[in-house]
C-alpha cells in the first residue's frame, strides 16, 4: 500500500513540475506575473526534477539559465537513481 502511495506521489509531483514549467513559459510570453524560481526548485527537490527537466526541454523554458540548464538534469539523474534504488530495495 505504501509503495502505491509513493508511486502516485512521484507521478503527481513530476506532472506538477512539467505543468508549472509550461505555465511559467506561457506567463513569460504574455508578460504576466511569473512563478518564482524558488518554487520551480521546490517542485524539483520534492521529487519532481524529472518533470521540471522535461518541461524545461519541451517548452524551451529556462534553458539559457545555467542553474536550470545543469541543475535540473543533474537533480533528475540523482532522483532517478534514488527511484531505481528504492524500487530495487522494495522488490528484493
VOSE-111524 format. One line per 3 residues: number of its first residue (from 1); for each residue x, z, y of C-alpha. Coordinates in nm, 4 decimals, always signed. Layout:
REM residues N
NUM) X:Z:Y ~ ...
***
This chain:
REM residues 92
1) +0.0000:+0.0000:+0.0000 ~ +0.2790:+0.0906:+0.2417 ~ +0.4511:-0.2405:+0.1688
4) +0.1354:-0.4304:+0.2662 ~ +0.1126:-0.2392:+0.5944 ~ +0.4779:-0.3128:+0.6719
7) +0.4399:-0.6831:+0.5899 ~ +0.1272:-0.7073:+0.8080 ~ +0.3104:-0.5328:+1.0918
10) +0.6057:-0.7716:+1.0687 ~ +0.3756:-1.0731:+1.0687 ~ +0.1857:-0.9328:+1.3675
13) +0.4926:-0.8424:+1.5759 ~ +0.6562:-1.1797:+1.5146 ~ +0.3379:-1.3678:+1.6073
16) +0.3137:-1.1457:+1.9141 ~ +0.6743:-1.2316:+2.0069 ~ +0.6013:-1.6021:+1.9697
19) +0.2855:-1.5781:+2.1789 ~ +0.4398:-1.3797:+2.4649 ~ +0.7179:-1.6367:+2.4929
22) +0.4534:-1.9099:+2.5233 ~ +0.2504:-1.7117:+2.7759 ~ +0.5583:-1.6370:+2.9869
25) +0.6592:-2.0036:+2.9825 ~ +0.3103:-2.1094:+3.0964 ~ +0.3165:-1.8491:+3.3738
28) +0.6607:-1.9698:+3.4820 ~ +0.5339:-2.3289:+3.5082 ~ +0.2400:-2.2182:+3.7232
31) +0.4422:-1.9816:+3.9414 ~ +0.2310:-1.6849:+3.8338 ~ +0.3203:-1.3230:+3.7588
34) +0.5691:-1.3155:+3.4718 ~ +0.6188:-1.0944:+3.1689 ~ +0.9116:-0.8571:+3.2230
37) +1.2291:-0.9457:+3.0396 ~ +1.2393:-0.5869:+2.9138 ~ +0.9008:-0.6447:+2.7488
40) +1.0338:-0.9542:+2.5731 ~ +1.3273:-0.7492:+2.4463 ~ +1.0989:-0.4654:+2.3337
43) +0.8960:-0.7065:+2.1215 ~ +1.2193:-0.8392:+1.9703 ~ +1.3622:-0.4918:+1.8996
46) +1.0382:-0.3722:+1.7426 ~ +1.0802:-0.6306:+1.4672 ~ +0.9739:-0.9494:+1.6440
49) +1.3108:-1.1140:+1.7045 ~ +1.2340:-1.3991:+1.4665 ~ +0.9119:-1.4736:+1.6569
52) +1.0711:-1.4466:+2.0004 ~ +1.3600:-1.6679:+1.8910 ~ +1.1184:-1.9248:+1.7505
55) +0.9180:-1.9092:+2.0745 ~ +1.2304:-1.9485:+2.2839 ~ +1.3224:-2.2650:+2.0949
58) +0.9698:-2.4081:+2.0529 ~ +0.8766:-2.3696:+2.4180 ~ +1.2303:-2.4148:+2.5590
61) +1.1966:-2.0871:+2.7409 ~ +1.4875:-1.8637:+2.8469 ~ +1.7325:-2.0990:+2.6743
64) +1.9677:-2.1047:+2.9733 ~ +1.9917:-1.7252:+2.9905 ~ +2.2959:-1.6175:+2.7888
67) +2.1472:-1.2819:+2.6930 ~ +1.8472:-1.4548:+2.5358 ~ +2.0306:-1.7627:+2.4073
70) +2.2636:-1.5493:+2.1973 ~ +2.0863:-1.2130:+2.1830 ~ +1.7548:-1.3179:+2.0298
73) +1.9097:-1.5263:+1.7482 ~ +2.1657:-1.2551:+1.6700 ~ +1.8939:-0.9920:+1.6575
76) +1.6780:-1.2252:+1.4446 ~ +1.9618:-1.2610:+1.1919 ~ +2.0064:-0.8838:+1.1780
79) +1.6331:-0.8266:+1.1365 ~ +1.6041:-1.0972:+0.8689 ~ +1.8903:-0.9328:+0.6786
82) +1.7131:-0.5968:+0.7037 ~ +1.3859:-0.7529:+0.5829 ~ +1.5632:-0.9084:+0.2848
85) +1.7458:-0.5846:+0.2103 ~ +1.4192:-0.3889:+0.2303 ~ +1.2478:-0.6377:+0.0017
88) +1.5377:-0.6135:-0.2431 ~ +1.5155:-0.2337:-0.2476 ~ +1.1380:-0.2449:-0.2882
91) +1.1451:-0.4950:-0.5753 ~ +1.4314:-0.3342:-0.7675
***
